Amino acid sequence: MVNIMPVSELKNYGKVLDTVEPDNPVFLTKNGYGKYVVIDLADYEAFEKFKKSKQLAQILKQAEKSGTRPLDEVATELLK
């Protein structure tokens, strides 16, 4: 179920937050257009892990193309 509400619903933020669940974000609109998304913390953490995995994949692709890279250089990029 897609959960779409106007941002004015935040006046009663408890009602909005009660509808947020894993895999069920709340999309908030402003003047009829999508503006914000409220997501469950577990979904946010999964998204952050996905971003780091994507960064790692890009670094590995670069390494394949250019040869080897020092481990400390790769580690520095990953910890950004």
Biopython code that builds the backbone (N, CA, C, O; Angstrom):
import numpy as np
from Bio.PDB.StructureBuilder import StructureBuilder

atoms = [
    (1, "MET", "N", (0.839, -1.179, 0.000)),
    (1, "MET", "CA", (0.000, 0.000, 0.000)),
    (1, "MET", "C", (0.886, 1.246, 0.000)),
    (1, "MET", "O", (1.788, 1.367, 0.829)),
    (2, "VAL", "N", (0.637, 2.151, -0.907)),
    (2, "VAL", "CA", (1.383, 3.402, -0.970)),
    (2, "VAL", "C", (0.711, 4.392, -0.036)),
    (2, "VAL", "O", (-0.501, 4.600, -0.091)),
    (3, "ASN", "N", (1.514, 4.995, 0.818)),
    (3, "ASN", "CA", (1.023, 5.908, 1.844)),
    (3, "ASN", "C", (1.410, 7.331, 1.464)),
    (3, "ASN", "O", (2.568, 7.715, 1.630)),
    (4, "ILE", "N", (0.467, 8.119, 0.957)),
    (4, "ILE", "CA", (0.732, 9.499, 0.534)),
    (4, "ILE", "C", (-0.143, 10.428, 1.360)),
    (4, "ILE", "O", (-1.353, 10.230, 1.467)),
    (5, "MET", "N", (0.485, 11.445, 1.941)),
    (5, "MET", "CA", (-0.238, 12.415, 2.772)),
    (5, "MET", "C", (0.299, 13.811, 2.488)),
    (5, "MET", "O", (1.459, 13.968, 2.109)),
    (6, "PRO", "N", (-0.546, 14.828, 2.671)),
    (6, "PRO", "CA", (-0.029, 16.191, 2.563)),
    (6, "PRO", "C", (0.842, 16.510, 3.781)),
    (6, "PRO", "O", (0.609, 15.988, 4.871)),
    (7, "VAL", "N", (1.826, 17.352, 3.593)),
    (7, "VAL", "CA", (2.740, 17.705, 4.670)),
    (7, "VAL", "C", (1.981, 18.335, 5.847)),
    (7, "VAL", "O", (2.456, 18.296, 6.982)),
    (8, "SER", "N", (0.831, 18.901, 5.582)),
    (8, "SER", "CA", (0.032, 19.498, 6.665)),
    (8, "SER", "C", (-0.407, 18.454, 7.687)),
    (8, "SER", "O", (-0.763, 18.810, 8.811)),
    (9, "GLU", "N", (-0.391, 17.179, 7.323)),
    (9, "GLU", "CA", (-0.725, 16.102, 8.262)),
    (9, "GLU", "C", (0.282, 16.021, 9.405)),
    (9, "GLU", "O", (0.000, 15.407, 10.435)),
    (10, "LEU", "N", (1.452, 16.634, 9.233)),
    (10, "LEU", "CA", (2.456, 16.600, 10.293)),
    (10, "LEU", "C", (2.016, 17.366, 11.535)),
    (10, "LEU", "O", (2.653, 17.269, 12.585)),
    (11, "LYS", "N", (0.930, 18.127, 11.420)),
    (11, "LYS", "CA", (0.383, 18.779, 12.615)),
    (11, "LYS", "C", (0.027, 17.713, 13.645)),
    (11, "LYS", "O", (0.114, 17.931, 14.853)),
    (12, "ASN", "N", (-0.371, 16.565, 13.136)),
    (12, "ASN", "CA", (-0.662, 15.412, 13.984)),
    (12, "ASN", "C", (0.387, 14.349, 13.650)),
    (12, "ASN", "O", (0.056, 13.279, 13.140)),
    (13, "TYR", "N", (1.658, 14.657, 13.944)),
    (13, "TYR", "CA", (2.760, 13.804, 13.515)),
    (13, "TYR", "C", (2.667, 12.389, 14.075)),
    (13, "TYR", "O", (3.167, 11.455, 13.449)),
    (14, "GLY", "N", (2.056, 12.209, 15.211)),
    (14, "GLY", "CA", (1.906, 10.863, 15.778)),
    (14, "GLY", "C", (1.130, 9.954, 14.848)),
    (14, "GLY", "O", (1.471, 8.782, 14.683)),
    (15, "LYS", "N", (0.086, 10.494, 14.242)),
    (15, "LYS", "CA", (-0.726, 9.725, 13.287)),
    (15, "LYS", "C", (0.129, 9.330, 12.072)),
    (15, "LYS", "O", (0.058, 8.200, 11.589)),
    (16, "VAL", "N", (0.926, 10.273, 11.596)),
    (16, "VAL", "CA", (1.787, 9.999, 10.440)),
    (16, "VAL", "C", (2.820, 8.938, 10.804)),
    (16, "VAL", "O", (3.008, 7.975, 10.060)),
    (17, "LEU", "N", (3.488, 9.108, 11.936)),
    (17, "LEU", "CA", (4.533, 8.160, 12.334)),
    (17, "LEU", "C", (3.982, 6.776, 12.611)),
    (17, "LEU", "O", (4.682, 5.785, 12.402)),
    (18, "ASP", "N", (2.750, 6.682, 13.074)),
    (18, "ASP", "CA", (2.141, 5.381, 13.322)),
    (18, "ASP", "C", (1.947, 4.572, 12.043)),
    (18, "ASP", "O", (1.843, 3.347, 12.093)),
    (19, "THR", "N", (1.899, 5.249, 10.904)),
    (19, "THR", "CA", (1.690, 4.534, 9.640)),
    (19, "THR", "C", (2.998, 4.104, 8.982)),
    (19, "THR", "O", (2.984, 3.327, 8.028)),
    (20, "VAL", "N", (4.135, 4.607, 9.488)),
    (20, "VAL", "CA", (5.438, 4.230, 8.934)),
    (20, "VAL", "C", (5.837, 2.860, 9.470)),
    (20, "VAL", "O", (5.839, 2.632, 10.680)),
    (21, "GLU", "N", (6.173, 1.953, 8.559)),
    (21, "GLU", "CA", (6.622, 0.610, 8.918)),
    (21, "GLU", "C", (7.742, 0.211, 7.964)),
    (21, "GLU", "O", (7.925, 0.842, 6.923)),
    (22, "PRO", "N", (8.496, -0.836, 8.314)),
    (22, "PRO", "CA", (9.491, -1.309, 7.347)),
    (22, "PRO", "C", (8.813, -1.623, 6.017)),
    (22, "PRO", "O", (7.735, -2.216, 5.978)),
    (23, "ASP", "N", (9.448, -1.224, 4.952)),
    (23, "ASP", "CA", (8.932, -1.401, 3.590)),
    (23, "ASP", "C", (7.611, -0.677, 3.347)),
    (23, "ASP", "O", (6.904, -1.007, 2.395)),
    (24, "ASN", "N", (7.261, 0.297, 4.177)),
    (24, "ASN", "CA", (6.038, 1.070, 3.993)),
    (24, "ASN", "C", (6.283, 2.528, 4.414)),
    (24, "ASN", "O", (5.827, 2.959, 5.472)),
    (25, "PRO", "N", (7.006, 3.278, 3.574)),
    (25, "PRO", "CA", (7.282, 4.674, 3.914)),
    (25, "PRO", "C", (6.034, 5.540, 3.738)),
    (25, "PRO", "O", (5.046, 5.117, 3.137)),
    (26, "VAL", "N", (6.100, 6.742, 4.266)),
    (26, "VAL", "CA", (5.043, 7.730, 4.059)),
    (26, "VAL", "C", (5.619, 8.813, 3.154)),
    (26, "VAL", "O", (6.657, 9.401, 3.458)),
    (27, "PHE", "N", (4.945, 9.069, 2.053)),
    (27, "PHE", "CA", (5.343, 10.115, 1.124)),
    (27, "PHE", "C", (4.531, 11.359, 1.460)),
    (27, "PHE", "O", (3.301, 11.316, 1.499)),
    (28, "LEU", "N", (5.223, 12.461, 1.702)),
    (28, "LEU", "CA", (4.557, 13.712, 2.046)),
    (28, "LEU", "C", (4.589, 14.652, 0.844)),
    (28, "LEU", "O", (5.614, 14.812, 0.183)),
    (29, "THR", "N", (3.447, 15.264, 0.583)),
    (29, "THR", "CA", (3.347, 16.189, -0.539)),
    (29, "THR", "C", (3.228, 17.617, -0.034)),
    (29, "THR", "O", (2.730, 17.869, 1.063)),
    (30, "LYS", "N", (3.693, 18.537, -0.850)),
    (30, "LYS", "CA", (3.555, 19.959, -0.559)),
    (30, "LYS", "C", (3.008, 20.609, -1.820)),
    (30, "LYS", "O", (3.605, 20.498, -2.891)),
    (31, "ASN", "N", (1.886, 21.278, -1.695)),
    (31, "ASN", "CA", (1.201, 21.882, -2.849)),
    (31, "ASN", "C", (0.923, 20.850, -3.939)),
    (31, "ASN", "O", (0.976, 21.162, -5.129)),
    (32, "GLY", "N", (0.628, 19.627, -3.525)),
    (32, "GLY", "CA", (0.254, 18.584, -4.471)),
    (32, "GLY", "C", (1.412, 17.840, -5.114)),
    (32, "GLY", "O", (1.192, 16.955, -5.940)),
    (33, "TYR", "N", (2.620, 18.177, -4.756)),
    (33, "TYR", "CA", (3.801, 17.531, -5.339)),
    (33, "TYR", "C", (4.597, 16.798, -4.266)),
    (33, "TYR", "O", (4.659, 17.245, -3.121)),
    (34, "GLY", "N", (5.200, 15.687, -4.631)),
    (34, "GLY", "CA", (6.032, 14.939, -3.697)),
    (34, "GLY", "C", (7.182, 15.801, -3.189)),
    (34, "GLY", "O", (7.865, 16.463, -3.970)),
    (35, "LYS", "N", (7.388, 15.786, -1.866)),
    (35, "LYS", "CA", (8.432, 16.629, -1.294)),
    (35, "LYS", "C", (9.328, 15.873, -0.313)),
    (35, "LYS", "O", (10.543, 16.070, -0.320)),
    (36, "TYR", "N", (8.752, 15.011, 0.532)),
    (36, "TYR", "CA", (9.511, 14.326, 1.574)),
    (36, "TYR", "C", (9.080, 12.868, 1.667)),
    (36, "TYR", "O", (8.004, 12.485, 1.207)),
    (37, "VAL", "N", (9.954, 12.065, 2.277)),
    (37, "VAL", "CA", (9.638, 10.678, 2.567)),
    (37, "VAL", "C", (10.047, 10.397, 4.005)),
    (37, "VAL", "O", (11.160, 10.724, 4.417)),
    (38, "VAL", "N", (9.149, 9.795, 4.760)),
    (38, "VAL", "CA", (9.456, 9.367, 6.124)),
    (38, "VAL", "C", (9.585, 7.855, 6.068)),
    (38, "VAL", "O", (8.645, 7.156, 5.689)),
    (39, "ILE", "N", (10.771, 7.349, 6.453)),
    (39, "ILE", "CA", (11.002, 5.908, 6.367)),
    (39, "ILE", "C", (11.396, 5.335, 7.721)),
    (39, "ILE", "O", (11.855, 6.047, 8.614)),
    (40, "ASP", "N", (11.205, 4.042, 7.842)),
    (40, "ASP", "CA", (11.603, 3.311, 9.034)),
    (40, "ASP", "C", (13.127, 3.324, 9.144)),
    (40, "ASP", "O", (13.819, 3.284, 8.126)),
    (41, "LEU", "N", (13.650, 3.379, 10.354)),
    (41, "LEU", "CA", (15.101, 3.433, 10.566)),
    (41, "LEU", "C", (15.803, 2.223, 9.948)),
    (41, "LEU", "O", (16.889, 2.374, 9.388)),
    (42, "ALA", "N", (15.225, 1.050, 10.032)),
    (42, "ALA", "CA", (15.845, -0.143, 9.441)),
    (42, "ALA", "C", (15.981, 0.012, 7.925)),
    (42, "ALA", "O", (16.981, -0.413, 7.346)),
    (43, "ASP", "N", (14.984, 0.618, 7.284)),
    (43, "ASP", "CA", (15.072, 0.863, 5.840)),
    (43, "ASP", "C", (16.178, 1.853, 5.520)),
    (43, "ASP", "O", (16.898, 1.690, 4.536)),
    (44, "TYR", "N", (16.315, 2.888, 6.356)),
    (44, "TYR", "CA", (17.372, 3.872, 6.155)),
    (44, "TYR", "C", (18.745, 3.219, 6.286)),
    (44, "TYR", "O", (19.634, 3.461, 5.469)),
    (45, "GLU", "N", (18.913, 2.398, 7.309)),
    (45, "GLU", "CA", (20.193, 1.720, 7.517)),
    (45, "GLU", "C", (20.509, 0.792, 6.349)),
    (45, "GLU", "O", (21.660, 0.707, 5.921)),
    (46, "ALA", "N", (19.507, 0.100, 5.835)),
    (46, "ALA", "CA", (19.712, -0.775, 4.676)),
    (46, "ALA", "C", (20.130, 0.056, 3.462)),
    (46, "ALA", "O", (20.991, -0.367, 2.691)),
    (47, "PHE", "N", (19.529, 1.232, 3.290)),
    (47, "PHE", "CA", (19.888, 2.106, 2.186)),
    (47, "PHE", "C", (21.331, 2.575, 2.303)),
    (47, "PHE", "O", (22.050, 2.626, 1.305)),
    (48, "GLU", "N", (21.760, 2.919, 3.514)),
    (48, "GLU", "CA", (23.143, 3.349, 3.732)),
    (48, "GLU", "C", (24.119, 2.213, 3.394)),
    (48, "GLU", "O", (25.160, 2.455, 2.784)),
    (49, "LYS", "N", (23.790, 0.991, 3.785)),
    (49, "LYS", "CA", (24.634, -0.163, 3.450)),
    (49, "LYS", "C", (24.699, -0.352, 1.944)),
    (49, "LYS", "O", (25.754, -0.668, 1.394)),
    (50, "PHE", "N", (23.555, -0.155, 1.272)),
    (50, "PHE", "CA", (23.520, -0.271, -0.186)),
    (50, "PHE", "C", (24.435, 0.760, -0.827)),
    (50, "PHE", "O", (25.170, 0.439, -1.761)),
    (51, "LYS", "N", (24.401, 2.006, -0.331)),
    (51, "LYS", "CA", (25.267, 3.049, -0.888)),
    (51, "LYS", "C", (26.737, 2.676, -0.729)),
    (51, "LYS", "O", (27.525, 2.862, -1.655)),
    (52, "LYS", "N", (27.111, 2.153, 0.431)),
    (52, "LYS", "CA", (28.507, 1.753, 0.650)),
    (52, "LYS", "C", (28.889, 0.595, -0.267)),
    (52, "LYS", "O", (30.009, 0.554, -0.777)),
    (53, "SER", "N", (27.984, -0.331, -0.479)),
    (53, "SER", "CA", (28.248, -1.450, -1.385)),
    (53, "SER", "C", (28.437, -0.950, -2.813)),
    (53, "SER", "O", (29.298, -1.439, -3.545)),
    (54, "LYS", "N", (27.631, 0.017, -3.195)),
    (54, "LYS", "CA", (27.746, 0.600, -4.536)),
    (54, "LYS", "C", (29.101, 1.303, -4.695)),
    (54, "LYS", "O", (29.751, 1.181, -5.733)),
    (55, "GLN", "N", (29.521, 2.042, -3.652)),
    (55, "GLN", "CA", (30.824, 2.706, -3.692)),
    (55, "GLN", "C", (31.939, 1.678, -3.833)),
    (55, "GLN", "O", (32.876, 1.873, -4.607)),
    (56, "LEU", "N", (31.838, 0.586, -3.085)),
    (56, "LEU", "CA", (32.851, -0.463, -3.152)),
    (56, "LEU", "C", (32.907, -1.058, -4.557)),
    (56, "LEU", "O", (33.992, -1.300, -5.087)),
    (57, "ALA", "N", (31.751, -1.293, -5.156)),
    (57, "ALA", "CA", (31.710, -1.844, -6.513)),
    (57, "ALA", "C", (32.383, -0.892, -7.502)),
    (57, "ALA", "O", (33.095, -1.340, -8.400)),
    (58, "GLN", "N", (32.167, 0.405, -7.347)),
    (58, "GLN", "CA", (32.795, 1.391, -8.233)),
    (58, "GLN", "C", (34.312, 1.388, -8.058)),
    (58, "GLN", "O", (35.052, 1.465, -9.038)),
    (59, "ILE", "N", (34.770, 1.299, -6.823)),
    (59, "ILE", "CA", (36.209, 1.262, -6.555)),
    (59, "ILE", "C", (36.819, 0.002, -7.171)),
    (59, "ILE", "O", (37.890, 0.055, -7.776)),
    (60, "LEU", "N", (36.139, -1.115, -7.017)),
    (60, "LEU", "CA", (36.650, -2.367, -7.585)),
    (60, "LEU", "C", (36.712, -2.306, -9.108)),
    (60, "LEU", "O", (37.655, -2.823, -9.708)),
    (61, "LYS", "N", (35.723, -1.683, -9.737)),
    (61, "LYS", "CA", (35.736, -1.527, -11.195)),
    (61, "LYS", "C", (36.925, -0.669, -11.627)),
    (61, "LYS", "O", (37.609, -0.977, -12.604)),
    (62, "GLN", "N", (37.160, 0.428, -10.870)),
    (62, "GLN", "CA", (38.298, 1.291, -11.184)),
    (62, "GLN", "C", (39.603, 0.514, -11.050)),
    (62, "GLN", "O", (40.504, 0.648, -11.878)),
    (63, "ALA", "N", (39.695, -0.292, -10.011)),
    (63, "ALA", "CA", (40.913, -1.068, -9.783)),
    (63, "ALA", "C", (41.130, -2.082, -10.904)),
    (63, "ALA", "O", (42.261, -2.297, -11.339)),
    (64, "GLU", "N", (40.064, -2.695, -11.365)),
    (64, "GLU", "CA", (40.181, -3.658, -12.464)),
    (64, "GLU", "C", (40.711, -2.978, -13.725)),
    (64, "GLU", "O", (41.523, -3.548, -14.455)),
    (65, "LYS", "N", (40.244, -1.759, -13.971)),
    (65, "LYS", "CA", (40.642, -1.036, -15.176)),
    (65, "LYS", "C", (42.075, -0.512, -15.091)),
    (65, "LYS", "O", (42.803, -0.507, -16.083)),
    (66, "SER", "N", (42.472, -0.071, -13.896)),
    (66, "SER", "CA", (43.766, 0.606, -13.777)),
    (66, "SER", "C", (44.846, -0.247, -13.120)),
    (66, "SER", "O", (45.967, 0.225, -12.928)),
    (67, "GLY", "N", (44.540, -1.453, -12.784)),
    (67, "GLY", "CA", (45.527, -2.288, -12.113)),
    (67, "GLY", "C", (45.305, -2.246, -10.613)),
    (67, "GLY", "O", (44.196, -1.980, -10.151)),
    (68, "THR", "N", (46.341, -2.504, -9.865)),
    (68, "THR", "CA", (46.197, -2.559, -8.409)),
    (68, "THR", "C", (46.306, -1.184, -7.783)),
    (68, "THR", "O", (46.873, -0.259, -8.364)),
    (69, "ARG", "N", (45.747, -1.065, -6.578)),
    (69, "ARG", "CA", (45.825, 0.176, -5.808)),
    (69, "ARG", "C", (46.232, -0.182, -4.388)),
    (69, "ARG", "O", (45.891, -1.260, -3.902)),
    (70, "PRO", "N", (46.943, 0.690, -3.726)),
    (70, "PRO", "CA", (47.339, 0.417, -2.337)),
    (70, "PRO", "C", (46.105, 0.267, -1.435)),
    (70, "PRO", "O", (45.120, 0.988, -1.592)),
    (71, "LEU", "N", (46.171, -0.661, -0.510)),
    (71, "LEU", "CA", (45.059, -0.936, 0.386)),
    (71, "LEU", "C", (44.659, 0.294, 1.195)),
    (71, "LEU", "O", (43.467, 0.539, 1.382)),
    (72, "ASP", "N", (45.627, 1.075, 1.681)),
    (72, "ASP", "CA", (45.289, 2.249, 2.489)),
    (72, "ASP", "C", (44.515, 3.287, 1.680)),
    (72, "ASP", "O", (43.660, 3.982, 2.227)),
    (73, "GLU", "N", (44.806, 3.399, 0.386)),
    (73, "GLU", "CA", (44.087, 4.336, -0.475)),
    (73, "GLU", "C", (42.617, 3.895, -0.624)),
    (73, "GLU", "O", (41.700, 4.710, -0.531)),
    (74, "VAL", "N", (42.422, 2.605, -0.854)),
    (74, "VAL", "CA", (41.067, 2.059, -0.982)),
    (74, "VAL", "C", (40.311, 2.219, 0.335)),
    (74, "VAL", "O", (39.146, 2.614, 0.339)),
    (75, "ALA", "N", (40.964, 1.915, 1.437)),
    (75, "ALA", "CA", (40.316, 2.036, 2.753)),
    (75, "ALA", "C", (39.897, 3.478, 3.028)),
    (75, "ALA", "O", (38.816, 3.719, 3.564)),
    (76, "THR", "N", (40.747, 4.432, 2.664)),
    (76, "THR", "CA", (40.428, 5.847, 2.854)),
    (76, "THR", "C", (39.186, 6.228, 2.075)),
    (76, "THR", "O", (38.332, 6.949, 2.590)),
    (77, "GLU", "N", (39.071, 5.762, 0.851)),
    (77, "GLU", "CA", (37.900, 6.070, 0.030)),
    (77, "GLU", "C", (36.642, 5.445, 0.625)),
    (77, "GLU", "O", (35.575, 6.060, 0.615)),
    (78, "LEU", "N", (36.765, 4.237, 1.138)),
    (78, "LEU", "CA", (35.599, 3.563, 1.699)),
    (78, "LEU", "C", (35.106, 4.211, 2.984)),
    (78, "LEU", "O", (33.913, 4.161, 3.285)),
    (79, "LEU", "N", (36.008, 4.814, 3.740)),
    (79, "LEU", "CA", (35.637, 5.399, 5.022)),
    (79, "LEU", "C", (35.173, 6.842, 4.928)),
    (79, "LEU", "O", (34.910, 7.476, 5.950)),
    (80, "LYS", "N", (35.069, 7.364, 3.723)),
    (80, "LYS", "CA", (34.610, 8.740, 3.543)),
    (80, "LYS", "C", (33.180, 8.887, 4.007)),
    (80, "LYS", "O", (32.616, 9.978, 3.935)),
]
sb = StructureBuilder()
sb.init_structure("model")
sb.init_model(0)
sb.init_chain("A")
sb.init_seg("    ")
for serial, (resi, resn, name, xyz) in enumerate(atoms, 1):
    if name == "N":
        sb.init_residue(resn, " ", resi, " ")
    sb.init_atom(name, np.array(xyz, "f"), 0.0, 1.0, " ", f" {name:<3s}", serial, name[0])
structure = sb.get_structure()
